[in-house]
């Protein structure tokens, strides 16, 4: 080992001791990008170590092994997405406005979280094998269902929502639309052009989603026609 390598090693060791939480987060940030780009099998621990102020040994110290790091990355992207939804205070909104806001938040959160989308696609290839190992993700995912259940209950009580309205179905419908908008952007754009991904058309798509969900749920709701300006 030459002098420069020894100096690099000393700097790494100092950073671990000074702020281990920051080092751990730096590893997760780089690993999220690498796993999203290359998948579990394609991501390289040595490359992750190279891009951080750590070593392969230190990555394993924090996360156990490559699969442990991947599981932590999954938990991190779910936590980030759900945190945005948790920050929404819709309890004070009337039910229709509250549901609209939750739909908008889900759509917007997916648009700004391409790594989340790619990692969920990768985890589906693995049949959710690693997600099932997580104790935190089911709890994280429960928060949005709780919000929707509260809104649905208030909407039914006020005579605004249909009795068959179901929070889990609403989440599935909203998420599927929002997810596809990001997950299939490359193939859809290649096949049909990029028109739907302009800022104006994305706003239109969001309004269409809101209309579809509210028309399904809200008694007497009149959606915009396709010729109405959004």
C-alpha positions in Angstrom: 0.0 0.0 0.0 1.5 3.4 -1.0 1.3 6.6 1.1 -1.7 8.0 -0.7 -3.7 4.8 -0.1 -2.8 4.9 3.6 -3.9 8.5 3.8 -7.2 7.7 2.2 -7.8 4.9 4.6 -7.0 7.2 7.6 -9.5 9.8 6.3 -12.2 7.1 5.9 -11.6 5.8 9.4 -11.8 9.3 10.8 -15.1 10.0 9.0 -16.6 6.8 10.3 -15.8 7.8 13.9 -16.9 11.4 13.6 -20.3 10.9 12.0 -21.3 7.3 11.5 -24.9 8.2 10.8 -23.8 10.4 7.9 -21.6 7.7 6.5 -24.4 5.2 6.7 -26.7 7.6 4.9 -24.1 8.3 2.2 -23.8 4.6 1.6 -27.6 4.3 1.3 -27.8 7.3 -1.1 -25.2 5.8 -3.5 -26.6 2.3 -3.1 -30.1 3.5 -4.0 -28.8 4.9 -7.2 -26.8 1.8 -8.0 -29.5 -0.8 -7.2 -32.1 1.3 -9.2 -29.8 1.4 -12.2 -28.5 -2.2 -12.2 -30.7 -4.3 -10.0 -29.7 -6.5 -7.1 -27.5 -8.8 -9.1 -26.0 -6.1 -11.3 -25.1 -3.6 -8.6 -21.4 -3.8 -7.5 -20.5 -3.3 -3.8 -17.0 -2.3 -4.8 -18.4 0.4 -7.0 -20.7 1.6 -4.2 -17.7 1.7 -1.8 -15.6 3.6 -4.4 -18.3 6.3 -4.7 -18.5 6.8 -0.9 -16.0 7.6 1.8 -16.1 4.0 3.0 -14.9 0.5 2.1 -16.5 -2.8 1.3 -15.7 -4.0 4.8 -17.5 -1.0 6.3 -20.5 -1.4 4.1 -20.8 -5.0 5.4 -20.3 -3.7 9.0 -23.4 -1.5 8.7 -25.6 -3.7 6.5 -24.4 -7.3 6.9 -24.1 -8.2 3.3 -25.2 -7.1 -0.2 -28.8 -8.3 0.4 -28.9 -6.5 3.7 -27.9 -3.3 2.0 -30.5 -3.9 -0.7 -33.3 -4.4 1.9 -32.2 -1.2 3.6 -32.4 0.6 0.3 -36.0 -0.7 -0.2 -37.0 0.4 3.2 -35.5 3.8 2.6 -37.4 4.5 -0.6 -40.7 3.4 0.8 -40.1 5.6 3.9 -39.3 8.6 1.8 -42.5 8.2 -0.3 -44.7 7.6 2.7 -43.2 10.5 4.6 -44.4 12.9 1.9 -47.9 11.5 2.4 -47.7 11.5 6.2 -46.9 15.2 6.0 -50.3 15.9 4.5 -52.8 17.1 7.0 -56.1 16.3 5.4 -58.1 15.8 8.6 -59.3 19.4 8.5 -60.5 19.2 4.9 -64.0 18.1 3.8 -64.0 14.6 2.4 -64.0 15.3 -1.3 -61.2 17.9 -1.0 -59.2 15.5 1.3 -59.5 12.7 -1.2 -58.5 15.0 -4.1 -55.4 16.1 -2.2 -54.4 12.5 -1.4 -54.7 11.6 -5.1 -52.7 14.6 -6.2 -50.0 13.8 -3.6 -49.7 10.2 -4.7 -49.3 11.2 -8.3 -46.8 13.9 -7.6 -44.8 11.7 -5.2 -44.4 9.0 -7.9 -43.3 11.6 -10.5 -40.5 12.8 -8.2 -39.3 9.3 -7.2 -38.0 7.5 -10.2 -35.6 5.4 -8.0 -38.6 4.2 -6.0 -40.4 3.1 -9.2 -37.4 1.2 -10.6 -36.7 -0.5 -7.3 -40.3 -1.6 -6.9 -40.1 -3.0 -10.5 -36.9 -4.9 -9.6 -38.4 -6.2 -6.4 -41.4 -7.5 -8.3 -39.0 -9.5 -10.5 -37.9 -11.1 -7.2 -41.5 -11.8 -6.3 -41.1 -9.4 -3.3 -38.7 -11.9 -1.7 -36.7 -9.2 0.1 -39.6 -6.9 0.8 -41.2 -9.7 2.8 -38.2 -9.7 5.1 -38.9 -6.1 6.1 -40.7 -5.4 9.4 -40.9 -1.6 8.7 -42.4 -1.4 5.2 -45.8 -2.9 6.1 -46.1 -0.4 8.9 -45.0 2.4 6.5 -47.5 1.4 3.9 -50.3 1.3 6.4 -50.3 5.0 7.0 -51.7 5.9 3.6 -54.5 3.3 4.0 -55.3 4.8 7.4 -55.7 8.3 5.9 -57.9 7.0 3.1 -60.0 5.0 5.5 -60.6 8.1 7.6 -61.6 10.1 4.5 -63.9 7.4 3.3 -65.6 7.0 6.6 -66.2 10.8 6.8 -67.4 10.9 3.2 -69.9 8.1 3.8 -71.1 9.6 7.0 -71.8 12.9 5.2 -73.7 11.2 2.5 -71.1 12.2 -0.1 -69.4 8.9 -0.9 -71.0 5.7 -2.2 -71.3 3.0 0.5 -69.1 0.6 -1.5 -66.1 2.9 -1.4 -63.1 1.1 -0.2 -59.8 2.6 0.9 -57.6 -0.2 -0.4 -59.2 -0.1 -3.8 -58.8 3.6 -4.0 -55.1 3.3 -3.2 -54.7 0.6 -5.8 -56.4 2.7 -8.5 -54.5 5.8 -7.7 -51.1 4.0 -7.4 -51.5 2.0 -10.6 -52.1 5.1 -12.7 -49.3 7.1 -10.9 -46.9 4.2 -11.2 -47.4 3.5 -14.8 -46.9 7.1 -15.6 -43.3 6.8 -14.5 -42.5 3.1 -15.0 -43.4 3.0 -18.7 -42.3 6.4 -19.7 -39.3 5.2 -21.8 -41.2 2.5 -23.7 -44.4 4.7 -24.0 -42.4 7.6 -25.3 -40.5 5.5 -27.8 -43.7 4.0 -29.1 -46.0 7.1 -29.1 -43.8 10.2 -28.6 -43.2 12.4 -25.6 -46.3 14.7 -25.8 -47.9 13.3 -22.6 -44.8 14.1 -20.6 -44.9 17.9 -21.1 -45.7 19.9 -18.0 -49.1 20.8 -19.4 -50.1 17.3 -20.3 -48.9 15.9 -17.0 -51.2 18.3 -15.3 -54.0 17.1 -17.5 -53.3 13.5 -16.7 -53.4 14.3 -13.0 -56.8 16.0 -13.4 -58.0 12.9 -15.4 -56.9 10.7 -12.6 -58.7 12.9 -10.0 -61.8 12.8 -12.2 -61.8 9.0 -12.6 -61.5 8.4 -8.8 -63.9 11.0 -7.7 -66.5 9.9 -10.3 -66.2 6.4 -8.9 -66.6 7.5 -5.3 -68.5 10.8 -5.0 -72.3 10.7 -5.5 -73.3 13.0 -8.3 -69.7 14.0 -9.2 -69.5 15.6 -12.7 -66.0 15.1 -14.2 -64.7 17.6 -16.7 -65.1 16.6 -20.4 -62.1 15.9 -22.5 -62.5 19.3 -24.2 -62.6 21.3 -21.0 -59.4 23.2 -20.1 -57.6 21.9 -17.1 
